[in-house]
Amino acid sequence: MCENNLEYRVMGEGKQVLVLETGIGNSFYSWLPFVDVIKNDFTIVLYHRAGYGKSGTSPAPRTAANIARELNDLMEHLEIDRFLLAAHSFGGLCAQAYARVYPEKLDGVLLIDSTSHDFQRLYELNLPVMYSMISLEQLIEANEEIAGKSRAELEEWYDERNRELSDEEEEFLTNPVLYQTIAGEFTSWSTSSDEIKSGEPFPDIPLIAIARDEALSAKPYIEYGIPEEEAMLHEKVWRELQVELAQLSEIGELVIAEGSDHEVHKEQPKIVVECLQRLKEGHVPRL
């Protein structure tokens, strides 16, 4: 634990420091197999945001800006002056906030199928079936409902589904505080977006945005009962947003993760490793 009560773990022995920012609801335990691949080339800082894992909670709203400030407090506690920041999904929104406020701390940023600061464009699409099933409001409500359960009830819920989890992962996922925090992060999405867009511009630092395979990513939606045209339109605009993320920096690049859905670090880890190595070595061309 650090003095601001965030759980963290430092692994690896490389000269380049790499900080990982996880996606919404994800633990850093799920990143350990990936970290094992890169630990000889990087010193990796894994941490849990406030309300995740063994980290304490925070009274501050769960906006990307507040999360960025808390991450910076952790970096100061660890006496880390410069680092690469790799961020997945919602973690990418937090990374965008961090880069705009603390650009002098960053050697580069890797956004892994990141949430866009313009994510509202997705909800402006004509996707009636999709958003009747998985709207932002439903995600908030579902997590608030889970947060009302006891740890014992959540343990039983996971046991019934025969989920094979490590002891750390089970403890992480059966903590009701996690789901209240997730609901808070979803609730703060629009505020996070507005703060990013009205704040400092993204700095011209090395940046790679990895985008998922849009044809592959549409399949689970279709299997869930969402019309193909809705799923494909959603993925088309998600890709457009990834292109725009890559263009945030003059030293930016888009990489398409062919054969991968959202969790690129699990499905196509070699792509993530290659992008990290290129950032580390400074091989990111201008657009």
N, C-alpha and C positions, 0 to 999 in steps of 0.2 A: 504493500500500500504506500501511496505517497501522502504528503501532508494535506492534500485536498481530497483524500479519501478515495482515490481511484485505484482499482486493482490493475496491476501491470506485470508484465514478464519481459525480461530482456534475454534474447537468445542470439547465438551466432558469434562469429569472430572476424567478420570483414571490417575493413576501414570505413566503408560507406554505411552510414546509419539509415535505416529504412523504418518508417512508422506505418503501421497498418490501421486503417479506419474501417471497421466492419459495416455491413449492411444492417438494415433495421431488423431487430430481433435476433441477430446472429451473435454467437460468441466467438472469442478468438480461439477457443479450443478447436473449432471446426477448421481453422487455418493451420493447425499444427502439422499435418502431413505436407502442406505446401511449404511451410517454413523449413521443414527438414531438408527440402531440396535445395534451398538457397542459403542455408546457414553458414556455409563456408565463404560466401561472397559478400555477405551483409551482416551487420549487427542489427537485429530486428527488435523493434519495440512493439509489443502487443499490449493492448489495454482495453478495458471495458469502460464505456461511457457511464456517466452517473445513472444509477438505476439498473445497471446491467451487472450480472454476476455478483461478485463480492464488493463491488464499488458501492459507496454510499449514494443516497439520493441527493438531489439538489432542489432548492426552492425556486430556482430560475426556470422560466419556461423552456421547453426542449426545442429551442430554435437552433438552427445551424450556427448562428453567431455565438450563442452562449456555449454551445458544444466546442466551438473553435477556441474560445477563451479558456475553457477548462483544459483542453488539450495543451494550449500554450503554457498554462500553469504547470502541467505535468512535465513538459519539456524543460522548463526552468528548474523544476525540482531535480530532474535528472542531469542538469547542466549540459544539455544538448543544444548547441547553437545553430547547427545546420543539419538538414536531413532530406531524404526523399520521402514523399508522402504518397502512399498507394491507398486508394479508397474504392470500396465496392458499393454500388447501389446508392442508398440514402447516405452512406458514408461519403460518397462523392459530392453530395450537396454540402456536407460539412467541410470537405476539403476545399471546395470553391470559396466558401466563406473564409477559411483559414488563409488561403493564398492571397486574398484581397486585403487582409489586414496585416499579415505577417510575411510579406514576400521575401524579406531579407533572410528569413529562416530556411528557405526552401532551395534545395538543389534541383528539384524538379517534382512534377506531379504526374501520377498515373491514375487515370479515372477508368475504373473497370465497370462497364455498362452502368454508368452513373445516372442517378436522378438528375434531371436538368433543372436549372433555375427557371426555365420556362415550361415546367411540367404541366402547367394549367392548360396548355394547348391540347394535351391529350383529352382533358375533360370537356373541351369545347367541341370535340368531334361528335358526329351523329352516330353514336354507338348505343342505342337504347337497350339492347339485350345485355351487352357486356356490363353496362353500368347499373342495370337492374340487379346484377348478380354480384359485382365486385366494386361497388363505388367506394370512394374515400370515406364517406359517412358510415358505410357498412363495416369497413375495416376498423374504424375508431370504435364503433359500437361493439363489435365482436371482441376486441381486445379489452374493452372496459368490462364486458361480461366475464371474460376469463379471469380478469384481475379480481373479481369478486369471489372466486373460488379459494379454498384453502390449499395449502401445499399438499396435504394428504389427498384431496380430491384430484389435484393435478397429477400426482403420482399414480393414482388409480387410472386416470384417463390415459396416461402414456402406457401403463402396463397392459391395458385392454387392447391397445393397438400393437402390442409386441414390438415396440420400438427398441432396437438395440442401441443403447446409449452408454457412454462411459459414465462413471460416477460423477465427474465434473459436469458433463453435459446434462445429466439428469437433474443435478442440483440447480443448474442454470435455468433449465426450461420449466422447472416446477415451482419457481418462485413467483408468486402473484405480483410482486413489485415490477418484474420485468414487463408484464403486459400493461400495467398502468403507464409505465414509461413509454412503451411502444405507442399506446394511444396518444400520449402527450406529444410524441414526435410527429405522428400523423396529423394531429390537430394543429401543430405549428408549421406545417409544410408551407402554407400560403404566406405566413409571416416571414419564414425563412427566405422564400423566393423574393418577396418584396424588399427585404433588407439587402439581399445580395444585389438586386438590380438597381437599387438606389444608392448603393455604397461605392467604394473605390473600384476602379476597373480591375479586371484580372491582369496580373503583371505578365510581361513578356519573358517568361521563364520556360525552360524545357517542359513540354506537356505532351502526353500521349493519351488519347481517349480510345479505349477498346470497346467496340460495339458487338453485340451478339448477332448470331445468324438469324435474320428476320424470318426466313421461311421456316426454319426449325422452331423458332420461338412461337410461331403462330399455332403450331399443332396442338399443344396442351389446351389452349383456349378453345379450339374447335372440338377437341375431345370432351371438353367440359360442357359443350352445348352452345357455344357462342357461334353465330353464323360466320362462315369463312370470310365474307367480305368485311365484316367488322374486325375480325382478328387481323386480317392483312392490312387494313387501314391503320389500325393501332400500331402495328409493327413498322409500317412505312413512316409514320410520324415519329415514332421512337427513334428510328434510324436518322431521320432529319435532325432531331435534337442532338444526337451523338456527333453528327457532322459539325453542328454549331459549337458544341463543347470543344472539339478539336481546334476550332478557329478562334477560341478565346485568347490564345497566345500567338504572337508572330512566330514563335518557335514551337508550333504545334503540329500534331499528326494524328490521323485517324487510322486505326487498325481494325480490320474486320475479323472477328473470331469465327471463322467457318467451322461448322460442326458443333457449335456451342450455344446453349441457351444462356440464361442470366448468370449462372455461377461459373464464370469462365475459369476461375482459379481451380475449380474442381474438375470441369469437363475438358478444358484444353489448357492445362497448367503451363505447358511449354510456351504458349503464346505470351502469358504473363511474365514468365521468366525471361524470355527474349526481350520484352519491352523494358523490364527493369534493368537488364544488362545494358541496353542501349542508352537509357537515361543515365545510368552510372558512368558510362564511357563518353557521354555527350554526343551520341550519334543520332540526334533528332533533327532532321532537315527542316528548313523553312517551307511553309506551304506555298 
